[in-house]
Amino acid sequence: MAKIVISGYYGFNNIGDESILTSIVNNLKQAIPNVDITVLSVNPQSTEKKHGVKAINRKNAMQILQEIKNCDLLISGGGSLLQDVTSGKSISYYLGVIMMGLMMKKRVMIYSQGIGPVNRSYNRMLVKYVLNKVDCITVRDEKSKDELLNIGVNIPPVFITADPVIGLDKVPLELGRTQLIKEGLEADNGKPIIGFAIRGWKKNDRLKSVLAKTADRLIEKLDVQVVFVPFHYGEDIRFMEEIEEEMNQKAVFVKHKYDVQEMLGITGNFDLLIGVRLHSLIFAAIMNVPMIGISYDPKNDSFMASLEQKCLCEVEELALEDLLIDIEAKWANLQGEKEILKKCVIQLKDKLALNEKLVRDLLAGEVIR
């Protein structure tokens, strides 16, 4: 039986990272019979329940060392783990876990990560030192590979795949419709639904005002229902509450926590999504929902480029009239947008298959070139 340990940003109520783990676990279980998976999580009980794996506390160094000692492969999995923009400390944590594996002479794989930005010279030196010692690296976009090369990571092979989440399957729309009705959506009135998936980690009164006014205008002019949905429960809920207070019209604000399948179903009920959260855009792509991407990080731009689109703008530059013009343009060509999305998602799913081939090769003791 192959034993794999997975390190990542798991157990923090971030639906994006939970969906990454869902996809990785599903893919490993399909590709490797009887695989034994242990996940490092801030909430081990929740992770075990949600994902059907063993989980241990990501802060318990002795327990982590014991699990890595007994494993066949350590995966540093998905997301933007190796960057120092949102936190100066997290990059040291994830590199530290990788070093544990290397010191115990375990095979180590960087799995479909988004790399960077890594701005601090000390962190760039650490990334170069540690990642040049791993067995293989897959990244989710071209910019991540370029960042590694610029840092000086040039010894292990680097392959471009895709964000693991794109590998999730579509779910029935009824699953999300039921939850939306519980949250206050008017059932069976025939009105289209426009969704917003914002990011609330920075205080931004101007952004709040733009989003509130946009939602009001959409309800007034297009006769649609507007839904705000949180992809990171704590951060986004607080910002959504502020937007709700500023709006004049009535919108639906999703206030409860939902699992990955339910969130896919909720997203699939939208006719259009305006997304700041990366994984809201990925969920929309999976569910074939046209979208407008707003960038707060290069990863948003890279993902939209993989769908043959561009982000409207940086989040700090978002303007009411520009957003309304883009919504109008998308609204006029929803079916054409769906066809492009369908084609691009198939291509991205095909790229993901390389991850599990590399995992099987590593477990078989092969040298990756």
N, C-alpha and C positions, 0 to 999 in steps of 0.2 A: 504493500500500500504506500503510495506517494504521500508525503506530508509537506504541506505548503503553509508558510506563515505570510500573512498580508499586512503591511503597514500602510496607513493612510489617515485621512481626516474623518474618522468614523465615530458615530455615536453623538454627534453635536447638533442634531435636529436640522441639518442642512440637507434638503431633499436631493440636491445635486450630487453631493458626495455619497448619500445613501443609495442613489440610483447607480452610481459608479460601482459601488460594492455589489449591488444586486447583479449587475451585468457581468462583473468579473467572476463572481461565484457561480452564476449560471453557466458561463462559458467553460470554466474549469471542470465543473461537474459533468458537462456534456462531452468534453474532450478527453477526460482522464477517468477511467473506471475506478470506483472506490477511493477517490481522492479524499484525504483528511486535511481540512482547512482550519487554521486558527487565525483569528483577526485581532489586531491590537485596537482597542476601542476605549473611549472615555466612559462608555456606558455598556459594559460587557453583557449584562442581562438583556438589555434592549436589542443589542446586535445579535445575540444568539437567537432570540425570539423572532426577529424580523427576517434573518437570513439563513437560519438553519445550519449554523456553523458553531464551532467552539470559539469563544472570545475571552480575552484577558485584558486586564487594566493596562492601558498604554503608558501609565506612569510607574508601573511596578517593574523596575529594572531587573530584579532577580528573576521574576517570572518570565520576562521577555527573554532573558539570556537562556533560561531553561528550555523554552519553546524553540528558540533558534538552534540551540544545541542538538535538539532531536529532529530537526526538519531536514528535508532534502533540498528545498528551494525557498529563498526569501524573495518576496515580491514587494517592491515599493510601488504602490498601485494607484494610478489615476489622479486626476485633479492637478491643481497648481501647488504642489508640495514644495518644490524647490524654487522659492522666490522670497525676496525680502522687502516687498512693498507693503503688504498688509500686516506683516509681523517680522520683527528682527530676530525672534527666537525660534520660530518654527523650523526654519531651514536647518538649524543646528540639531534639532530633535530628529528630523528625518534622516539627516546624514549620520547622526549617531547610531540610529537603528541599523542602517546599512553597514556601518563599521563593525557593529557586533557580528553581523553575518560574515563579513570578510575576515575578521580575526579568528572566527571558528572555521574558516576555510569552507564556508557554504557557498553554493551557487547563488548568485544574486542577479535579479532582473529588475530593471526600471520599466514599468508597464504603462504604456500609453499616457505618459505625463505631459502636461504643459509646462515647459521650462521657462523660468524667468518672469519678469525681469529680476536679475541678480545685480544689484547696483553697488553694494559695498565690496571693496577690494578684498577684505578678509574672507567674506563669504564666497567670492569668486574663486579664491585660492583653495578654499575647502572643497567646493564642488569639483574643481579640477582634480584635486588629489584623490578624492573618494571615488568619483564616477569613472575615473580612468582605471580603476581596479575591479569594476563589476564585470559580469560576463556578457551581458548585452543590454541594449537600451532601445525601447520603442517610444516614440513621441507622437503626439496627436496632430502636429502640424509642422509645416516647413519652418516657421519662425522659431519653434523650439529647437529644431536641429541646428539652425543658424546660431542660436544663442549658445548652445553647447560648444560648437566649433570656435566661436569667438572667445569663450572662456578658456578653451584649450583642452576640451575633452575630445581626444582623437585616437584613443587606443581601442576601446570596445566598439563593435559595429553599432551604428545607429540607424534604425528603420522608422519610416514615417507610416503610421497606421491611422487611427482616428480616435476620438474620444470614446471610451468604452460604452458610454450611455447610448450611443447611436445604435448599438446592437440589441437594445430592448425591442420587444415586439409590440405592435399595436394592441390596444385593449378595446373591449366593447364600449361604445359611447354611453350606454346605459349606466355603467359603473360610475362615471363622473356626473351624469345628469342627476342621479339620485342625490348625490352629495350637494350639488349646486342648489337644488330645490330646498334642501334642508337649510342651506345658508341664506335663502331668501330670493332665489331666482323665481320669476313668475313663469309657471309652467304653461306650456301649450298656447302661448300668445302669438307665436309665429315670428317674433322679433329676432333679428340676428343678434349675436353676442360678440362683443369685443372685449378681450382680456388684457389686463395689464399685469406684468410681473416685474415689479420694481426692486430696487436694492436700497435698504434703509440704513446703511452703516455709517453714513456721514450726514451731519445736519446741513440741510440745504433748503432754505426757505424759498428760493427762486424756483428750484426744481419742483417742490411741493405745489407751488402756485401754478406752474405750467401744467402739471399733470391733472390737478383739480379742474382747471379751466378747460383743458382738452376733453376730459370726461364729461363735463357739463355740456359742452358744444356737441359732442357726439350724440348724447341722449336727446338734445333739443333738435338738431338738424337731421340726423340719420334715423331717428326713432329706433334706436338699438338699446339693448341692455348692456351695461358695462359691469365687468367683474374684475376686482383686484384680488390677486392670489399670492400668498407668501411662499417663497421657495426656501427661505431660511426663517423659521418660525419666529424667533425672538426679535431679530433685527427688523424684519420686514413688517411685522405686525404693528410695531410702534409707529413707523413711518406711515403705514396705511391709515392708522387712526387719525393722524394729523391731516392727511388728505381728505378723509371723510368729513372732518370738522369744517374744512374750507369749501367743500362742494355745496352747490345750491340744489342740484338734482339728486335723486336717489339712485345709488349704485349698490351692487352687491359686494360686500367685503368678506372674503373667506376668513373665518376666525379660528377654525379648528385645524388640528393636525391630521394629515392624511398620509397614507403610505404611498410608495412609488406607483403602484398600479392605479390607485385612486386618483393621484395627481395627473397621471397620463390621461385618464378618462376625463378629468375636469378640463385639461388643456384641449383635448380632442373635441370638446363641445363648442370651442370658440370658432367664429368665422374668421377672425383676425386676432393676432397677438402682438402687443407692443411689449417687447422684452428687454430688460436690462440684465437680469440674471442669465448667465450663459446657459444653464441647463433648462431654463424655460424655453429658450430658443431651440435647444436640442429636442425637448419634449414635443414642441410644435412641429418640428421636422418629422419626427417619428409618426406623429398623428396626422401628417399632411395638412397642417394648418398654416396658411400664409402668415408672414410675420414682418415686423419692422424691428430691426435690432438697434439698440442704443448702446454705445460702447463706454465701459468704464475701465477696460483692460484690453491689451492687444489680443487676448484669447477670443473675445467677442468678434473682433475684426477677422481673425483667422477662420473662425467657424463660419461666419457669413460668407467669406470668400469661397469656402468649400461648397457652398450652396449657390455659387455664381451670383452673389449679391454683395452689397456693401452696407455697413452700418450707416444709419442716417447721420449720426454725429457723435461727438463725445458727450457724455452725460452733462458735463458742466456747461456745454454750449447749446443745450436743447432749447428751442424757441417754439412758442405756441403755433405760429403760422406755418413754420417749416414742417412741424409734425402733422398738422392738419392737411397740408398739401400732399405729404407722403401717404397719409391714410387714404385720402381721396383717390390717389393714383393706384394704390393697391386694391382698393375697393372696386375699382372699375375693371380689374383683371384678375379676379380671384381664381378662376379656373386655370388660366395660364400659369399663375404662380404655383398652383397645385401640381401641374405637370412637371415643372422644373424641379420642384422639391422631390417628387417621387423618383425621378432619375438620379438626382444627386445622392439621396439617401441609400439607394441600391449600391452606388459606387462606394460610399463610405462603409457600408456593412461588409462589402467584399474585402476591403483593406483590413478590417479587424481580424479576419481569420488568421492572419500571420501571427498574432499574439500567441494563440494556443499551439500553433506549430512550433514556435520557439520554446514554449514551456515544455512541450513533449521532448524536444531535442535536448534541452538542459537536463531534464530528469533522466534522460538516457545517457548522460555523460558526454554528449557531443560538444565539440568546440564550435561556437557560432562565429561565422565569418561573413 
